[in-house]
Amino acid sequence: MLEAAEAGHALDKAAFERAVPRLRTALLQAQYALKEAGAGPVLVLLSGLAGGGRSETANRLTEWMDPRFVRVTAFGPRTEEERLHPPAWRYWTALPPKGRVGIFMNAWYTEAIAAHLDDLRDADRLDGTLQRIREHEQMLADEGVQLVKVWLHMRREDLRARLEKLDSDKRTTWRVTAEHWRGYRRYHRNHDLFEHVLRETSTASAPWSVVEGADERFRDVAIGKLVLASLRAAARPARRAHAAAPVAPAALENVKRLRDLDLTLALPDDDYDRQLEALQGRVAKLTRGKRFAKRSLVVVFEGVDAAGKGGAIRRLTAALDARSYHLIPVAAPTDEERAHPYLWRFWRYVPRRGGIAIFDRSWYGRVLVERVEGYAPPADWLRAFDEINRFEEDLARAGAIVVKLWLHISQAKQLERFREREGTPFKSFKIGPEDWRNRKKWPAYEHAIADMIDRTSTEIAPWTLVEAEDKRFARIKVLRTLVERLEAELRRKR
Amino acid sequence: MLEAAEAGHALDKAAFERAVPRLRTALLQAQYALKEAGAGPVLVLLSGLAGGGRSETANRLTEWMDPRFVRVTAFGPRTEEERLHPPAWRYWTALPPKGRVGIFMNAWYTEAIAAHLDDLRDADRLDGTLQRIREHEQMLADEGVQLVKVWLHMRREDLRARLEKLDSDKRTTWRVTAEHWRGYRRYHRNHDLFEHVLRETSTASAPWSVVEGADERFRDVAIGKLVLASLRAAARPARRAHAAAPVAPAALENVKRLRDLDLTLALPDDDYDRQLEALQGRVAKLTRGKRFAKRSLVVVFEGVDAAGKGGAIRRLTAALDARSYHLIPVAAPTDEERAHPYLWRFWRYVPRRGGIAIFDRSWYGRVLVERVEGYAPPADWLRAFDEINRFEEDLARAGAIVVKLWLHISQAKQLERFREREGTPFKSFKIGPEDWRNRKKWPAYEHAIADMIDRTSTEIAPWTLVEAEDKRFARIKVLRTLVERLEAELRRKR
């Protein structure tokens, strides 16, 4: 793939000056059309040879476009805060919203290549990384992010000439660093590696464009045109129309586990008080220990309406150091959240090492309420299963202990609690027309829940079903589940 | 002030059970009214004796209210990321949006007291801190944040009994830490200090409420009522009606400096190219050096429409390491930004140590366009001068070098550039009806600019007026100003 960018492409001044005004006008129009359509965003990944002109390209693009709607982010060595979060966190939090253009310099490709070169990682490991990158980019594409992957390349002699010219003039020598010369010396050695990376990650939804960077005029116009085409493609309304994916008929069997739950399980008062304090004590100790400081905890509370999530959460938070946890009640997304891919609003709250995030409802909304109510088309919620599994895998790889709890009650118990809520002034806020509406769709929810548990109960992030007909029993089971997972995970060497 | 909370307040069970349902209903109604009005937020600061029941109170409040609209944040020792930012940064970024309730545990008071006790700081230094806290709280109040400052207190013997009871039961002993017993031993020694802090920071807009915490029922109901009253006060529409502050007639004299700028200053091409590269080289070196790693840089670009801010910014960013700077074009605020105090959206982008933030337009919008166009009432933009000065002082205290540039051109030159923009397709996005409208208000803007420079040009963050009739002259002056400020600041011992 690199060969095409070793041909000595150049653009003469006259041609450049003819091309640029038209290109700029078109870029601006396309930018406004994107913004108007609320589509995209367009994310330009600038990678390639050190000294290939990444910074100049980013500057040129912001000059040609309306800079108010362009955000350039350059990634360097990780800060402590970045190291304490899962690797993908810094890329997620920098993602531009819909209608905008983002330029990422040295993002995941530069990092993957540097890790490979520095640690002399074996090829399998690199391929594993590239596989995860492909999946990540596919997900971004599915969410409407238009990726423009630009690899800046040039012939070895052109790179040498460029670096020497800059280096020899005392006014520009500061532009050339040891990193640039190292890249030059390693030119041949890296060539195959770059080829491999490009080949492995050039996909239908996110292909690479290799651009020859020796001639600045050629480079700028070529990249300008690429961005223009992507802006136009992103704004085109038809592009997100997925072929309606066939929805598998919900298998009767997978509902069985849910229906077979023994909802008569209960706990007498005495047992409850004794066990509650004991378990809270163990949670307190486990989450304050040295071993936990190297891990983190993500707790997901989901459940049937009125199953008692709030009460169970309070019994948990009472045992935690308030400085270490963050409770995230998942309500309607803000407009900043709506302008980003689905998982972005959860990435915002992913805890750092030593931290705890408790989600009162979660990313599972996509395969529950959004599926059943039809807010998300089948293609979106179907791919959500995979995306969610990968998201949780990202968390687990970074040391998070992911605990997912489904609190379940019967239809009869729900009716009883709904009525009680309606009859109690300070509980009536918990019950509205929406709850009654959801209740009517009980069988559809039952299937969605069963599917969710089937498809997202993984080794690293299993679901625990909690019989919640008796609130005390449920609270104890929640705490016990947490204690057992924490003990098992913290015992394990990593 | 503490004495009132050493009286042995208690609430019997029957009274508690009568009070709670009414209180919860009222809290919920008030919470929804606040949300409906888009007012507030209400920010509850929980401070006081260690072991006084801060966590339990926070848990109780989230139980009684609708937890989806309550956010609890507990502050501990600073993380590295927090240490690398100005002290106020972590409080700003945690501020809840309008319509919500925030609960801050151990925020600025706990930190100020701990710093005083640990370093045995002298009393003057503490008083300086308290003065800054008063100013900060006044600003929050002016911005519609309703502060509820709760100090949890109890008699020494009650504290002892409470700690002993918890400690003696192996199920609850984990709740008691060394910090609690240290607080107990220091009870008398700290008493006067706490009194002093409370007295000094109990202001009309943000008074303290000292609540006796020995009896949980009394404590919870008392605090619930305080929060209720604040929710109601915040939602009341009349409360933000300021007495129209008298607007000082713009003094003719202060416009003189602006009018006297020598706009004929220009630079020949040759000089320009030579100086540009040399200055970029110096900026590059200065911002990549060891000394800079301990500081940060905040550059504010403001100026008349069409004065050439964008071009000057690009000449600067071309010299910077793309990983170290963040360019923030200030456009219309997002809804998350609108739901926070005015300066919040800028705090989001305050750089960490070693970082650079470049603002293309800035917080000065409040005293320019918002003042002239009447978007902000006089009371708001008048107090903005002080708030801005304090904001920049916060930055400077934390090591930021604040450089503010005003790019100025004549009315005639602006007309010429507007017409050129209209005639050039790829520049026409830079010109719209708004620009022509602003242009008609030239004299009003001139006075606003002059006032701004008068009132916010401080020793630590002076304004530099840049004659921008000749773009090359302006760009060189911008870079030279930066180089000189950087050199002077980095030379200085801190």
Interface residues (C-beta under 8 A of the other chain):
Chain A: P21 R24 T25 L27 L28 Y32 R54 S55 E56 A58 N59 T62 E63 W64 D66 P67 R68 F69 V72 T73 A74 F75 G76 T79 E80 E81 M105 N106 D169 K170 R171 T172 T173 W174 R175 R274 E277 A278 Q280 G281 A284 K285 R288 G310 R314 T317 A318 A319 D321 A322 R323 S324 H326 L327 P329 A331 T334 D335 E336 R352 D360 T424 P425 F426 F429
Chain B: P21 R24 T25 L27 L28 Y32 R54 S55 E56 A58 N59 T62 E63 W64 D66 P67 R68 F69 R71 V72 T73 A74 F75 G76 T79 E80 E81 M105 N106 D169 K170 R171 T172 T173 W174 R175 R274 E277 A278 Q280 G281 A284 K285 R288 G310 R314 T317 A318 A319 D321 A322 R323 S324 H326 L327 P329 A331 T334 D335 E336 R352 D360 T424 P425 F426 F429
